[in-house]
Amino acid sequence: METVTLDEAVQRALKNNPTIAEVSQGVLRAEALLQQARAATLPNVNATFSNVVVDTERGFNGAITQPRSQSAFSANLAVPVLAASRWAARNQARDQIEIANLSTADVRTNIAVATAQAYLAIIAQKRQVEVSIRARETSLAHLDYARRRLAAGAGTRLNELRAGQENATNEALLENAQLGVRRAQEALGVLVVANGPVDAAGEPTFDVPLVGLDAEPAWMLARPDVRLFTASERAADRVWRDSFKDFFPTGIASFDPQALTPAGAFNSARSWRFVISFSQPVFDGGQRRGQKRFREAALNASRFALQGLQIQARSEVRLAQETVLSSERALASWRSAAQQANDVLTIVNVAFEAGATTNLEVIDAQRQARDAESAAAVAEDVVRRARLDLLTALGRFPQ
C-alpha cells in the first residue's frame, strides 16, 4: 500500500482532487464575463455585402436609376463615446474574477482539511489496533493459563469460559479497529485521487500559536472564507455605488462607408456617413430606482453575512485555543490513568497466580486497562484534531 506524509497527502489532494478542478471553472466563467463586458466598451466593426437583381433595369431619358444587377458593400464602425453603465459593468465583472479565485481558495482549504482529517483518522484507528492487540495478547495469555490450570485439575471450567469470553471480545474489537483503519485509508485514497487505499506515513506535528485579540487583523484576513466574504461585500458595494450611472445618457459615434457597383443615377459609387447619437431614457416607470434598491439590499445582506462570519471566526479561534489546552490536560490525565491501570493489571495477575485473587478481578483489570488505553488513544486524536482546528481557524492550514 502506498504511504504518504501529511504534507504530501495535502499537496496531492490540492493538485488532483476533481472538486477543486470543478470549482476552478468558475474563474474561467468570470473571465469570460469580463471579456463580454469589456467588448461592450470597445469599437465594433461590421461588414455587409449584398447583391440585388430585379426583373429589368429602371431609368428615364436614357439614364439608368436602378441597374438590373447591383452589388453593395458597406461597413459600420461604432465607438461608444459615453457609456457610463457599460464601463461600470466592466469593473464589476473584474470583481467577479477575484471572487471566483477566492471561492476556489476556500474550497481548497476545505479539501485540505478533509484530507488532514482522513489522515488523522488513520493514525487514531492504528492506535486502537495497537490497544486491541495488547488487550488480546493479555487475554490470550490469561486464557492459556486458565486452560493449563484446568488441565492440571487446579482450575475450573468457569474460569476458562470467562477468560475465553474476554479473549473473544478482544478479537472482535481488533477486527473492528482494523476495519476502521482500512476505511480511513480508503477515504484518504479518494481525497488524494489514488488508485487504491493510501496509508499514513507517521504522526504529523502541528505547531499551534496562541494569539490574542490584538493579533486579530492578521489572522482574520488570513482566512479564505473571510477574504471571500470581504470581496463579495466590496463587489456588492461597487454595484450599488454605480447605480447612478444608469441615469447617464449613452453616446455612440458611427462611421458607415458604402460602395455600389454599378452606380445608379441617384447613388454614387462611393459614399460614407458619420453619425454621433445620444440617447437618454426619460421615463422608465421606476425600473432604475428599483434596481438601485435591489442592489442596496444585496449590499446589506453581504455586510451582515461578513459580520456574522467574523463573529463566528472569533468564536472558533477562542474555542479552538481552549480546546487545545483542555484536551492536552485531559490527555495527560488519561495517560496517567492508563499507566495506573496497567500497573493494577500486573499486580492482579501476580496475585491471581499466587491464589490471592479470583479470575473475575483479573478480567476486570484487563478490561479497565484496555478501556483506559483506548480512552488515551482517543484523547491523543482529540488533541491532534484540536490543533488542526486551531490552525484552520487562524487561516494557517494549509500553508
C-alpha positions as CSV (number, residue, x, y, z in Angstrom):
1,M,0.0,0.0,0.0
2,E,1.2,3.5,-0.8
3,T,2.4,5.6,2.1
4,V,2.4,9.4,2.3
5,T,3.1,12.1,4.8
6,L,0.5,14.6,5.7
7,D,2.1,17.3,3.6
8,E,2.3,15.0,0.6
9,A,-1.3,14.0,1.0
10,V,-2.5,17.6,1.2
11,Q,-0.4,18.7,-1.8
12,R,-1.7,15.7,-3.9
13,A,-5.3,16.4,-2.9
14,L,-5.0,20.1,-3.8
15,K,-3.4,19.2,-7.1
16,N,-5.6,16.3,-8.3
17,N,-8.9,16.5,-6.5
18,P,-11.7,16.9,-9.1
19,T,-13.8,19.1,-6.8
20,I,-11.1,21.8,-7.0
21,A,-10.9,21.5,-10.7
22,E,-14.7,21.8,-11.0
23,V,-14.7,25.0,-8.8
24,S,-11.8,26.5,-10.7
25,Q,-14.1,26.6,-13.8
26,G,-15.8,29.5,-12.1
27,V,-12.7,31.6,-12.7
28,L,-12.9,30.8,-16.4
29,R,-16.6,31.8,-16.4
30,A,-15.8,35.1,-14.6
31,E,-13.0,35.8,-17.1
32,A,-15.4,35.2,-20.0
33,L,-18.0,37.5,-18.5
34,L,-15.3,40.2,-18.1
35,Q,-14.4,39.8,-21.7
36,Q,-18.0,40.2,-22.8
37,A,-18.4,43.3,-20.6
38,R,-15.2,44.8,-22.0
39,A,-16.3,44.1,-25.5
40,A,-19.3,46.4,-24.9
41,T,-17.0,49.3,-24.3
42,L,-14.7,48.7,-27.3
43,P,-15.2,49.7,-31.0
44,N,-17.4,47.4,-33.0
45,V,-16.9,46.8,-36.7
46,N,-19.4,45.1,-39.0
47,A,-19.3,44.5,-42.8
48,T,-22.2,43.7,-45.1
49,F,-22.3,42.6,-48.7
50,S,-25.5,42.4,-50.8
51,N,-26.4,41.8,-54.4
52,V,-29.8,42.9,-55.8
53,V,-31.2,41.5,-59.0
54,V,-34.5,42.9,-60.4
55,D,-36.5,41.8,-63.4
56,T,-35.4,44.7,-65.6
57,E,-33.4,47.9,-65.2
58,R,-35.1,51.1,-64.3
59,G,-34.5,54.6,-65.7
60,F,-35.8,57.6,-67.7
61,N,-34.4,59.7,-70.6
62,G,-31.7,57.2,-71.2
63,A,-30.4,57.4,-67.6
64,I,-30.4,54.2,-65.5
65,T,-31.5,54.7,-62.0
66,Q,-31.7,51.1,-61.0
67,P,-29.4,48.6,-62.7
68,R,-30.8,45.1,-63.2
69,S,-27.9,43.7,-61.0
70,Q,-26.3,45.8,-58.4
71,S,-23.8,44.9,-55.7
72,A,-23.3,46.8,-52.5
73,F,-20.6,46.6,-49.9
74,S,-21.0,48.6,-46.7
75,A,-19.2,48.7,-43.3
76,N,-20.0,50.1,-39.9
77,L,-17.6,51.3,-37.2
78,A,-19.4,52.1,-33.9
79,V,-17.5,53.5,-30.9
80,P,-19.1,54.3,-27.6
81,V,-18.1,57.8,-26.6
82,L,-20.3,57.9,-23.5
83,A,-21.3,54.7,-21.9
84,A,-21.0,55.0,-18.1
85,S,-23.1,51.9,-17.3
86,R,-21.0,49.8,-19.6
87,W,-17.8,51.0,-18.1
88,A,-19.2,50.2,-14.7
89,A,-20.2,46.7,-15.8
90,R,-16.6,46.1,-16.9
91,N,-15.2,46.9,-13.4
92,Q,-18.0,44.9,-11.8
93,A,-17.1,41.9,-13.9
94,R,-13.5,42.2,-12.8
95,D,-14.6,42.0,-9.2
96,Q,-16.2,38.6,-10.0
97,I,-12.9,37.2,-11.1
98,E,-11.4,38.0,-7.7
99,I,-14.5,36.4,-6.0
100,A,-14.1,33.3,-8.1
101,N,-10.4,33.0,-7.2
102,L,-11.2,33.4,-3.5
103,S,-14.0,30.8,-3.8
104,T,-11.6,28.4,-5.2
105,A,-9.2,29.1,-2.4
106,D,-11.9,28.4,0.1
107,V,-12.7,25.1,-1.5
108,R,-9.0,24.2,-1.5
109,T,-8.9,24.8,2.3
110,N,-11.9,22.5,2.8
111,I,-10.3,19.8,0.7
112,A,-7.0,20.2,2.6
113,V,-8.8,20.0,6.0
114,A,-10.8,16.9,4.9
115,T,-7.5,15.3,3.8
116,A,-5.9,16.0,7.1
117,Q,-8.9,14.6,9.0
118,A,-8.7,11.4,7.0
119,Y,-5.0,11.2,7.6
120,L,-5.5,11.7,11.4
121,A,-8.3,9.1,11.3
122,I,-5.8,6.5,10.1
123,I,-3.4,7.3,12.9
124,A,-6.2,7.2,15.5
125,Q,-7.5,3.8,14.2
126,K,-4.0,2.4,14.2
127,R,-3.7,3.4,17.9
128,Q,-6.9,1.5,18.6
129,V,-5.5,-1.5,16.7
130,E,-2.4,-1.4,19.0
131,V,-4.6,-1.2,22.1
132,S,-6.7,-4.1,20.9
133,I,-3.6,-6.2,20.1
134,R,-2.2,-5.7,23.5
135,A,-5.5,-6.5,25.1
136,R,-5.8,-9.7,23.0
137,E,-2.3,-10.8,23.9
138,T,-3.1,-10.2,27.6
139,S,-6.4,-12.1,27.5
140,L,-4.9,-14.9,25.4
141,A,-2.2,-15.4,28.0
142,H,-4.8,-15.5,30.7
143,L,-6.9,-18.0,28.7
144,D,-3.9,-20.2,28.2
145,Y,-3.1,-20.1,31.9
146,A,-6.7,-20.9,32.7
147,R,-6.6,-23.9,30.4
148,R,-3.4,-25.2,31.9
149,R,-4.8,-24.9,35.4
150,L,-7.9,-26.7,34.3
151,A,-5.9,-29.5,32.7
152,A,-3.9,-29.8,35.9
153,G,-7.0,-30.1,38.0
154,A,-6.4,-26.8,39.8
155,G,-8.8,-24.6,37.8
156,T,-12.4,-24.6,36.9
157,R,-14.4,-24.7,33.7
158,L,-16.0,-21.4,34.7
159,N,-12.6,-19.6,34.8
160,E,-11.8,-20.9,31.4
161,L,-15.1,-19.7,29.9
162,R,-14.7,-16.3,31.4
163,A,-11.2,-16.0,30.0
164,G,-12.4,-17.2,26.6
165,Q,-15.2,-14.7,26.6
166,E,-12.8,-11.8,27.3
167,N,-10.4,-13.1,24.6
168,A,-13.3,-13.3,22.0
169,T,-14.3,-9.8,22.9
170,N,-10.8,-8.5,22.3
171,E,-10.7,-10.4,19.0
172,A,-13.9,-8.7,17.8
173,L,-12.6,-5.3,18.9
174,L,-9.4,-5.9,17.0
175,E,-11.3,-6.7,13.8
176,N,-13.4,-3.6,14.1
177,A,-10.3,-1.4,14.7
178,Q,-8.5,-3.0,11.6
179,L,-11.6,-2.3,9.5
180,G,-11.6,1.3,10.7
181,V,-8.1,1.6,9.5
182,R,-9.0,0.3,6.1
183,R,-11.9,2.7,5.8
184,A,-9.8,5.7,6.7
185,Q,-7.1,4.6,4.2
186,E,-9.8,4.3,1.5
187,A,-11.1,7.8,2.4
188,L,-7.6,9.2,2.1
189,G,-7.1,7.5,-1.2
190,V,-10.2,9.1,-2.6
191,L,-9.2,12.5,-1.4
192,V,-5.7,12.3,-2.9
193,V,-7.1,10.7,-6.1
194,A,-5.1,7.5,-5.8
195,N,-6.0,4.2,-7.4
196,G,-6.5,2.4,-4.1
197,P,-6.1,3.0,-0.4
198,V,-3.3,5.2,0.9
199,D,-1.6,4.8,4.3
200,A,-0.3,7.5,6.7
201,A,3.5,7.6,7.0
202,G,3.6,8.9,10.5
203,E,2.1,11.3,13.1
204,P,2.3,14.9,12.0
205,T,3.5,17.8,14.1
206,F,1.2,20.8,14.5
207,D,2.9,23.9,15.8
208,V,0.0,26.0,17.1
209,P,0.5,29.5,18.4
210,L,-1.8,31.1,21.0
211,V,-2.9,34.5,19.6
212,G,-4.5,37.4,21.4
213,L,-7.2,39.8,20.3
214,D,-4.5,42.3,19.3
215,A,-3.4,40.0,16.5
216,E,-6.9,39.7,15.0
217,P,-6.4,41.7,11.8
218,A,-3.5,39.4,10.8
219,W,-5.3,36.0,11.3
220,M,-8.7,37.3,10.3
221,L,-7.5,38.3,6.9
222,A,-5.6,35.1,6.5
223,R,-8.8,33.1,6.5
224,P,-10.0,32.3,2.9
225,D,-13.7,32.5,3.8
226,V,-13.3,35.9,5.4
227,R,-11.4,37.1,2.3
228,L,-14.2,35.7,0.1
229,F,-17.0,37.4,2.1
230,T,-15.0,40.7,2.1
231,A,-14.6,40.6,-1.6
232,S,-18.3,39.8,-2.1
233,E,-19.2,42.8,0.1
234,R,-16.8,45.0,-1.8
235,A,-18.2,43.9,-5.1
236,A,-21.8,44.5,-3.9
237,D,-20.8,48.0,-2.7
238,R,-19.4,48.8,-6.1
239,V,-22.5,47.7,-7.9
240,W,-24.7,49.8,-5.6
241,R,-22.5,52.9,-5.9
242,D,-22.5,52.6,-9.7
243,S,-26.3,52.7,-9.8
244,F,-26.3,56.5,-10.6
245,K,-24.5,55.7,-13.8
246,D,-27.7,54.1,-15.1
247,F,-29.1,57.7,-15.4
248,F,-26.3,58.8,-17.7
249,P,-27.0,59.2,-21.4
250,T,-25.4,56.8,-23.9
251,G,-23.4,58.3,-26.8
252,I,-22.4,56.3,-29.9
253,A,-20.2,57.5,-32.8
254,S,-20.7,55.7,-36.0
255,F,-18.9,55.7,-39.3
256,D,-20.6,54.0,-42.3
257,P,-18.7,53.7,-45.7
258,Q,-20.5,52.2,-48.7
259,A,-19.6,51.1,-52.2
260,L,-22.0,50.4,-55.1
261,T,-21.3,48.7,-58.4
262,P,-22.6,49.7,-60.9
263,A,-23.7,53.0,-59.5
264,G,-27.2,54.3,-60.2
265,A,-28.3,57.7,-61.4
266,F,-29.1,58.9,-57.8
267,N,-26.5,56.8,-56.0
268,S,-22.7,57.4,-56.1
269,A,-20.3,54.6,-56.4
270,R,-18.5,55.6,-53.1
271,S,-20.2,57.3,-50.2
272,W,-19.8,57.5,-46.4
273,R,-21.7,58.7,-43.4
274,F,-20.6,59.8,-39.9
275,V,-23.2,60.0,-37.1
276,I,-23.0,60.8,-33.4
277,S,-26.1,60.0,-31.5
278,F,-27.0,60.3,-27.8
279,S,-29.9,58.6,-26.1
280,Q,-31.3,59.4,-22.7
281,P,-34.2,57.4,-21.1
282,V,-36.7,60.0,-19.7
283,F,-39.2,57.8,-18.0
284,D,-38.9,54.1,-17.3
285,G,-41.6,53.6,-14.7
286,G,-39.2,53.4,-11.8
287,Q,-37.1,50.5,-13.1
288,R,-33.7,52.0,-12.4
289,R,-34.7,53.1,-8.9
290,G,-36.0,49.6,-8.3
291,Q,-32.7,48.2,-9.4
292,K,-30.8,50.5,-7.1
293,R,-32.9,49.4,-4.1
294,F,-32.3,45.8,-5.0
295,R,-28.6,46.3,-5.2
296,E,-28.7,48.1,-1.8
297,A,-30.5,45.1,-0.3
298,A,-27.8,42.8,-1.8
299,L,-25.1,45.0,-0.3
300,N,-26.7,45.0,3.2
301,A,-27.0,41.2,3.0
302,S,-23.3,40.9,2.1
303,R,-22.4,43.2,5.0
304,F,-24.5,41.2,7.5
305,A,-23.0,37.9,6.2
306,L,-19.5,39.2,6.6
307,Q,-20.2,40.5,10.2
308,G,-21.7,37.1,11.1
309,L,-18.7,35.3,9.7
310,Q,-16.3,37.5,11.6
311,I,-18.2,36.8,14.8
312,Q,-18.1,33.1,14.1
313,A,-14.4,33.2,13.3
314,R,-13.6,34.9,16.6
315,S,-15.6,32.2,18.4
316,E,-13.9,29.4,16.5
317,V,-10.4,30.8,17.5
318,R,-11.3,31.2,21.1
319,L,-12.9,27.8,21.3
320,A,-10.1,26.1,19.4
321,Q,-7.5,27.6,21.8
322,E,-9.4,26.5,24.8
323,T,-9.9,23.0,23.3
324,V,-6.2,22.6,22.7
325,L,-5.4,23.5,26.3
326,S,-8.2,21.4,27.8
327,S,-7.6,18.4,25.6
328,E,-3.9,18.4,26.4
329,R,-4.7,18.4,30.1
330,A,-7.2,15.6,29.6
331,L,-4.6,13.6,27.6
332,A,-2.1,13.8,30.4
333,S,-4.7,12.5,32.8
334,W,-5.8,9.7,30.5
335,R,-2.2,8.6,30.0
336,S,-1.7,8.5,33.8
337,A,-4.9,6.5,34.2
338,A,-3.7,4.0,31.5
339,Q,-0.4,3.6,33.2
340,Q,-2.0,3.0,36.6
341,A,-4.5,0.6,35.0
342,N,-1.6,-1.4,33.5
343,D,0.2,-1.4,36.9
344,V,-3.0,-2.7,38.5
345,L,-3.3,-5.4,35.9
346,T,0.3,-6.6,36.6
347,I,-0.3,-6.7,40.3
348,V,-3.7,-8.6,39.9
349,N,-2.0,-11.1,37.6
350,V,0.7,-11.8,40.2
351,A,-1.9,-12.1,42.9
352,F,-4.0,-14.4,40.9
353,E,-1.2,-16.7,40.1
354,A,-0.4,-16.8,43.9
355,G,-4.1,-17.6,44.6
356,A,-4.8,-14.3,46.3
357,T,-7.5,-13.2,43.9
358,T,-10.1,-14.6,41.5
359,N,-10.1,-14.5,37.8
360,L,-13.0,-12.0,37.9
361,E,-10.6,-9.5,39.3
362,V,-8.2,-10.3,36.6
363,I,-10.7,-9.9,33.8
364,D,-12.0,-6.7,35.4
365,A,-8.4,-5.4,35.5
366,Q,-7.9,-6.4,31.9
367,R,-11.0,-4.5,30.8
368,Q,-10.1,-1.4,32.7
369,A,-6.6,-1.4,31.3
370,R,-7.9,-1.8,27.8
371,D,-10.6,0.9,28.2
372,A,-8.0,3.3,29.7
373,E,-5.6,2.8,26.9
374,S,-8.4,3.2,24.3
375,A,-9.5,6.4,26.0
376,A,-5.9,7.7,26.0
377,A,-5.7,6.9,22.2
378,V,-9.0,8.8,21.7
379,A,-7.6,11.7,23.8
380,E,-4.5,11.8,21.6
381,D,-6.7,12.0,18.5
382,V,-8.7,14.8,20.1
383,V,-5.5,16.8,20.7
384,R,-4.3,16.3,17.1
385,R,-7.7,17.4,15.7
386,A,-7.9,20.4,18.1
387,R,-4.5,21.6,16.9
388,L,-5.6,21.2,13.3
389,D,-8.9,23.1,14.0
390,L,-6.9,25.9,15.6
391,L,-4.6,26.2,12.6
392,T,-7.6,26.2,10.3
393,A,-9.4,28.8,12.4
394,L,-6.3,31.0,12.2
395,G,-6.1,30.6,8.4
396,R,-2.7,28.8,8.7
397,F,-3.7,25.5,7.2
398,P,-2.8,24.7,4.6
399,Q,0.3,26.8,4.4
